[in-house]
Amino acid sequence: MLPKFLLADNSQELPDTLFIIHTKAPRCIIECDVEDFNSSQTIYWLDDEPTDKELVEDVMDEAETFYNDELESQEDLYDEEFED
């Protein structure tokens, strides 16, 4: 079973960009700036784009929460690595 969100990058070609992949319907890939989730954001729909704007807002809110939690987790791991 896939997680609901996956984080991807292509740091060699797009070093300032991250991609958040939403694996559940409506499936999409959200391209965002590394420094700011809401900056330069583009959504690529893998399924038909939903007509329900509230559903899209919910997916984007969940994606932003996932993004922030992942970055915080990575920072914590990095900090732990250098404390030893």
Secondary structure as GFF3:
##gff-version 3
##sequence-region A 1 84
A	DSSP	beta_strand	5	9	.	.	.	ID=ss1
A	DSSP	beta_strand	17	22	.	.	.	ID=ss2
A	DSSP	beta_strand	28	33	.	.	.	ID=ss3
A	DSSP	beta_strand	42	45	.	.	.	ID=ss4
A	DSSP	alpha_helix	53	83	.	.	.	ID=ss5
###
